[in-house]
Every structure is written in C-alpha cells, then in structure tokens.
Amino acid sequence: MPVTLLGANVEGKANFMALGWITRVNANPPMLGVGVHKSHYTAEGIKENKSFSVNFPEAEMIRETDYCGLVSGEKVDKSGLFEVFYGELETAPMIRECTLNLECKLVETLEFPTNYFFVGEITTAYSEEQYLTQGKPDIKKIEPLLLTIPDNSYWKVGDYAGEAWKIGKSLKGNEK
C-alpha cells in the first residue's frame, strides 16, 4: 500500500501522521477513504475542521515519513520538518516537499471499534510539472514509498507490468 502523510490542523496547528490505510471510494466526485486509529491526535483535527490532506512523500523522504509515524503531534510539533502550505479549504495543511498533495473535505466518518474511516472528497490536487506526464501524475516520477505488512518494510515502485483493463482481454472467450 502507499505510504502517505495525513495532514490536519489540530487546535490551530498543522500536524502530520504516517498513513498506509488509504483507498479510493468514489470516482465522480473523486473521493478517498483513510483509516485512522482512534488514538491518533490527527483524528481530532479531522473531526474538528472537517478537512484533511493526503500527501505523497517521495522515497527520499523516508526518514521524515517514518518519524511522523513514530511520534505523536500531541507531544511533538512535526510541522517544522516540512514547508507547510494551505489550499482552498484553508484548514488542510499540505507539504510542499511532497510530490503530490490531495486536499479533501470530510464527507463522512464511519466509526469502528478501534478506527475511524474518514471519507473525503478531493477538492484540489497539487503537484509540480516535473512529476506529471501529459498533465497526469506519473508514478515513476513521483517515486512513492510503499509499505508491506506483516513484514513492515518500505519499498519503491518496480517496473511497468502492463496496461490495466486491457492486458487480460486475450483471455476473453476462454471462460468455462
């Protein structure tokens, strides 16, 4: 899964936590969901401001990203690690050093025994031209961190494997 930095203002201060539980939940409007343990300080900021950001650090940011998963913003101000900026929502802090930043307004909060699942509508995406190909994010240029569990290891993206929803067409008609 991708490793991201989830951003939220908590009591007026930018805070970030490492996050691997992220998924698309809707195409139009574009929405994503993030799973956050109830004990995380960042969850309070999301509920407080009804907004959050999902920031994709490049592999070079591995130490800062891992650190954000080791310490709580309740005790340590992690915003000083980054150049923080705000977009249209004005309450979802983003990280200029990240290759892709998604600004989200909170649409729904689902509560489970140990986690919240926050659903956010992506209001704006921020990236620099150097990370895009034909105006779209390019995974090789973005060079995101990936996380595997249960071995708890970070990885980089590998080689191109094939075009989705096309490579399997050769098997059509062979169904039994």
C-alpha positions in Angstrom: 0.0 0.0 0.0 1.2 3.6 -0.5 2.7 5.4 2.5 1.3 8.9 2.8 1.4 11.7 5.3 -2.1 12.6 6.5 -2.4 16.3 7.4 -4.9 18.0 9.6 -4.9 21.2 11.8 -5.3 20.3 15.4 -6.1 23.1 17.7 -4.9 25.6 15.1 -1.6 23.8 14.4 -0.5 21.8 11.4 0.0 18.1 12.2 1.0 15.1 10.1 1.0 11.4 10.7 2.3 8.5 8.6 -0.6 6.6 7.0 -0.9 3.5 4.9 -4.6 2.8 5.1 -5.9 4.7 2.1 -8.3 3.8 -0.7 -10.4 5.3 -3.5 -14.1 5.1 -2.6 -15.8 7.1 -5.5 -14.9 8.2 -9.0 -17.1 11.3 -9.5 -16.8 13.3 -7.4 -13.4 11.9 -6.6 -13.3 10.6 -3.0 -10.9 8.6 -0.9 -11.1 7.0 2.4 -8.4 6.8 5.2 -8.4 4.5 8.2 -7.1 6.2 11.3 -6.8 4.6 14.8 -8.9 6.4 17.3 -5.9 7.2 19.5 -4.2 9.3 16.8 -4.0 13.0 17.5 -4.7 13.7 13.8 -8.1 12.2 14.0 -9.2 15.0 16.4 -8.1 17.6 13.8 -10.1 16.0 11.0 -13.2 15.9 13.2 -12.6 19.5 14.3 -12.1 21.1 10.9 -14.0 18.7 8.6 -10.9 18.6 6.3 -7.6 16.8 5.8 -4.8 16.3 3.3 -3.1 13.3 1.9 0.5 14.0 0.9 2.6 11.6 -1.0 6.3 11.7 0.0 8.9 10.6 -2.4 11.3 7.8 -1.4 13.9 10.4 -0.4 11.6 11.5 2.5 11.7 8.0 4.1 13.2 9.2 7.4 10.8 12.1 7.9 7.8 10.0 6.9 8.8 7.2 9.3 9.4 9.7 12.1 5.9 11.1 11.6 4.6 7.6 12.4 6.8 7.2 15.5 5.8 10.4 17.5 2.5 12.0 18.3 1.7 15.6 17.3 0.2 15.9 20.8 3.8 15.9 22.2 6.0 16.9 19.2 5.5 19.6 16.6 6.2 17.7 13.4 5.2 20.6 11.1 8.7 22.1 11.4 10.1 19.1 9.3 8.3 20.5 6.2 7.4 23.6 4.3 3.7 23.7 5.1 1.2 25.3 2.8 -2.6 25.6 2.6 -5.0 25.5 -0.3 -8.6 26.4 -1.0 -10.0 24.8 2.2 -7.5 26.7 4.4 -7.6 24.0 7.1 -5.9 21.1 5.5 -2.1 21.5 5.8 0.0 20.2 3.0 3.7 19.5 2.5 5.5 21.4 -0.3 8.3 18.7 -0.5 5.7 16.0 -1.3 5.3 15.1 -5.0 1.5 15.0 -4.8 -0.9 16.6 -2.3 -4.6 16.0 -2.2 -6.8 18.4 -0.3 -10.0 16.8 1.0 -13.2 18.0 2.6 -14.7 15.5 5.1 -17.9 13.9 3.7 -18.5 11.1 6.2 -17.0 9.5 9.3 -17.5 5.8 10.0 -16.7 4.6 13.5 -15.4 1.1 14.1 -14.2 -0.5 17.4 -10.6 0.7 17.0 -10.6 3.0 14.0 -12.3 5.9 12.2 -12.7 5.6 8.5 -12.8 9.2 7.1 -14.2 9.7 3.6 -13.1 12.8 2.0 -13.9 14.5 -1.3 -10.8 15.6 -3.1 -11.3 19.3 -3.7 -7.9 20.1 -5.2 -4.8 18.2 -6.2 -1.3 19.9 -6.1 1.8 18.7 -7.9 4.6 20.2 -9.9 5.0 19.7 -13.6 8.2 17.6 -13.1 6.0 14.8 -11.5 3.5 14.7 -14.3 3.3 13.2 -17.8 0.7 14.7 -20.1 -0.8 16.5 -17.2 -1.3 13.4 -15.1 0.7 12.1 -12.1 3.5 9.7 -13.2 4.2 7.0 -10.7 7.8 6.7 -11.7 8.4 10.4 -11.4 6.5 10.6 -8.1 8.5 7.7 -6.7 6.2 6.9 -3.8 7.0 4.9 -0.8 5.2 1.6 -0.5 4.6 -0.4 2.7 4.2 -4.2 3.0 2.7 -5.9 6.0 3.2 -8.1 8.0 7.0 -7.6 7.4 6.7 -3.8 8.0 9.0 -2.8 5.1 9.2 0.2 2.9 9.6 -0.3 -0.9 9.9 1.7 -4.1 7.8 1.1 -7.2 9.2 -1.5 -9.6 9.0 -2.0 -13.3 5.9 -1.4 -15.6 3.9 -4.6 -15.8 1.1 -3.9 -18.2 -2.0 -1.8 -19.0 -4.9 -2.3 -16.7 -8.2 -3.4 -18.2 -6.5 -4.4 -21.4 -3.8 -7.0 -20.8 -6.4 -9.6 -19.8 -8.6 -9.2 -22.9 -6.7 -12.0 -24.6 -8.4 -14.4 -22.2 -11.9 -13.4 -23.1 -13.9 -16.2 -24.6 -11.9 -18.8 -22.7 -14.2 -18.8 -19.7 -15.6 -22.1 -18.6 
